[in-house]
Amino acid sequence: MESDHICLVGSNPSHLIKSSVLNNDVMTYCRPDKWCYEGNKTKLCPLYSSICNKSTNTLCSKNDYIENVRIEQGIPGLKNWQLSENFNSHYRREGEIERDIKGDSSFEVVAQEITTFLILVGIYFPSVTGIMAGSNRSGDLRDPSRSIPRGTIAAIITTSIIYLSNVIFLASCTHSSLLRDKFGDSINKQLVVAALAWPNKWIIMIGAFCSTVGAGLQTLTGAPRLLQAVAKDDLIPILSPFAKSYRGEPVPALFLTLFICECGILIADLDKLTALLSMFFLLCYGFVNLACALQTILKAPSWRPRFRFYHWILSLMGVLLCISIMFIASWYFALVAMVIAIVIYKFIEYKGAEKEWGDGIRGLSMSAARYALFRVDEAPPHTKNWRPQLLAFLNVQRNDED
């Protein structure tokens, strides 16, 4: 297909030319000449006009000629050498075409923002956070203790295979320069994955749309129910209106969730928001692992995990991994997420929490006190360890109304 051909200029580094500079016709106008002939008319070639109108540009020779102009296939097909070329990292700062090499955004594709491994992890992480979808709807399951572990592990294995396969196949059949073209400026503003589609690009377009809508509907199904459950627990008084439901559906919580989602859409730059969202997801998973580890260590009678491969060390490793990724990826967003979590916790502690559900922190205090009491022996205490013990008698009047 001609639509997947790209125009490159120079070598070490190669400059990927925007198709808009070439009048969206790479095959015709990607040429090194100064003059183009159309019938009986002669005009300045668009590539030469865009590049050589600046005296400082070193790509133009003195002979009215552009050095090393070539047309290459952006999607050459499955090639081992292509995978090897894309296997290494190519992180860039904003405005660069290669590391520490600035580009000219007027005619070539440049990086739109700084990229590092951890920044990309923060952007990609929200797309793989559906592992709690089953537990969020545990009230609708017949046997949650059996269904959630099996379903969650099966979903993680399946999606991991699909995601990794997509990454490997995309790297094996896409030119490295095109692969870093975020908005498809070199191929007429097409999505790179859409250009890979067979037999038509609309397969990817429709599939991506359906996948996005499906993920959104899944979130709109689980999040309102989770918010309604928190509101029913009456931990935060301000959330009490969202405990209501109509015909079994959490309609008030659904509207609040929809409003929050709309605010995120109106920001219009989700890459700026995904890093903060990743912090909240990691914080949530960290607290879940911490709760599991504490309940196991404290041997809480109500905590009886039935999963045969569970061990509290795995939960503790999960806590450390979540916290490490948070601070390595974006320490300032990690601090913001932790401050928000602490504020919510203190608000529940002092303004709400009229019901006592039992928490791991109080259980830890009780276990520490119990351990200390068992360590006290019957020997007389040393004078340095002596503490006064007072016993006061009070005349308490009984209230008949109590």
KAHUKA-V100074 format. One line per field, one symbol per residue. psi: psi as a letter, one per 30 degrees, with the letter a starting at -180 (. if undefined). A space follows every 50 residues. Layout:
psi=???
//
This chain:
psi=kffgklkkklkilkjjkkfeeghhiefegilflekkkjbgkklkkeeeee egfkffkffklfhhkkkhklklkfifljkefeeeefelkikllkglflkg jkljffflklkflkkleeeeeeefeffhggfgeeffhfffkeiefeeeee eeeeeeeeeeeeeeeeeeeeffgkkeeefgjeghffhhglkefeffkkfl ffeeeeeeeeeeeeeeeeefeeeeeeeeeeeefhejefgefgflljhgki eeeeeeeeeeeeeeefefifeffeeeeeeeeeeeeeeeeeeeeeeeefhk efjikfkfgkkfeeeeeeeeeeeeeefeejeeeeeeeeeeeeeeeeeeef fbhfkjfkleeeeeeeeeeeeeeffjlflkllefgkkkjkjkkkjkkkkf f.
//
